[in-house]
């Protein structure tokens, strides 16, 4: 008889904890379940890591463990001494962008020449579908203005590295995915503030030039430094290729936990509705992105790529923008919720497509 592994044992313990937590919910004792919920997600993360089919959910389960701690014990994630932990958000975003830059080169933009149609369709979908969806959802939400503006903000943000990972897992066009992410990210300092002024101006006051400069500091400068380092380091410092993705994941996790702690009271009031609206935003991004590409006669592989690029936004950048405006506890809530949810839905969609590879990568034109 095969002995159970540490991973299967952790999943079994997680199942037991889930039953205990459900029992506490049914007996109106949920206020004392914080550590048990955290332990449940932590055990899930360890258990998932032992199975190839579940490994893509390790990061998300870890995030939920941190979120549970932040909701139950926010005082530990607000400040250390006189230092407010929200002060870490922008430096962490810059570090993540720097890491993204070290994995890029000028050659990544060659796809613009090789497949201009795919790039133009992808970028135009990114700039139209999610911002408009965000505005519509914000209008119907009846949320306080700053929280509603956060929904628009996540829609106006570019895609992130997560979409590239999911494109790889889904057997989509990875080169096209990287190119769309890179171009939408470089356009963000100029496009995001203008879209926010147009779509979120009725919710909050938007200073376009101030927002542009904030995004330049968060994106262009660290990204450019990373690209330059990658260009001149040659084969040296290859350890960075292994270390920076891990640091980036930890950084994103810390950002989400800090935002959750800062906005705890608002989340407890509207968390369920916000989660539903964010999920709708995310799922419609996949669907509309895919069919927009198909309508413009892109092949199946490229259409999958664009679906993932549209549906998966850079929540970290959106959080940094909210923080730069001094609205992390309100405007930052939608990006904080969007991040973990999109990783779950993106992993499910990528797994589904992985098992159904496109028949051909040739254009249907």
C-alpha positions, 0 to 999 in steps of 0.5 A: 500500500502506497504511503501518504505523502506530506502533500496528501496529508496536508490536503487531508488536514485542510479538508478537516479544517474546512469542516471545522470552519463551516461548523463555526460559520453555522454556529455564528462563531466565525469571528474566532475562526481567523487562525483556522481559516489561515491554516486551511489555506496554508495547508492547501498551498503546501498540498497543492505544491505536490501535484503538477495539476494543482501547482498553479494554485499554490500562490493564490492559496498563499495569498488567501492565507495572508488575506485571512490574517489581515482581515482578522488581525489588521493591526499587525499589517498597518504599521511597524512603529511609526512606519506605515506599511502602505509606504512599501507599496510603491517601492515594491511595485518598482521592484516588480517592474524592475524584475519584469524589465530584467526578463525583457529585451528589445527583441521582445518587441519583434512581434510587432513586426512579425504579427502587427495585426495580433498586436494591434487587436490585443492592445486595442482590446486592452484599451477598450473592453476592460475600461468600459466594463469597469465604468459600467460596473462602477455605475451600477455598484452604488459604491462610495465614489472612491471604491467605485473609482477603484473598479474603473482603475483596474479596468484602465490598468495594463496586463501584467506578467501573470497573463504571460504565465497563463498564456504559456500554460494555455499553449497560446501565443507566448511571444504575442502575449509578452509583446502586448503586455510590454506595449500596454505597460509602456503606454500606461503612463499616458493612457491610464490617466486619460482613461481615468479622467474620462471614465472615473472623473465623475467619481473622484478628481483626477489630476492627469499630469500628476498621475502620469508622473506617478506611473512613470516613476512606478513603470518606465524608470524601473522597467527601463533600468531592468531592460538596460541591466539585461542588455549589458549583464550578458551571462552574468548575474543569472541568479536574478532570473531565479530570485526576482520572480520569487521576490515579485510574488512575495511583493504582490502578496505583501501588497494585497495583505497590506491593502486588505488590512487598510481597507478591512472595514470597507471590505467587511461591508461590501466584500461580497458584492465587490467580489461578485462585480470584480469576478464579472469584470474578469470573466467578461474580459476573457469572453469579450477579448476572445470574441473580439479577436475572433470577430477580427479573424485572428486564429484560435491561438492568438484569440486565446492569447488576447482573451488572457491579456484582456482578462488579467490586469496588473492589479499591483500597478493599480494598487500603486496608483491608488496608494499614490493618490492617498486612497489605498484603503478605498480605491485600492480595494478592487485591485486587491480583490481582482488579483487573487480572483484572476489567478484562480480563473486564469489558472482554470481557463489555462488548464482547460485550454492546455488540454485542448490545444489549438489545431493550427497557429496559422492565421485564418485570413 
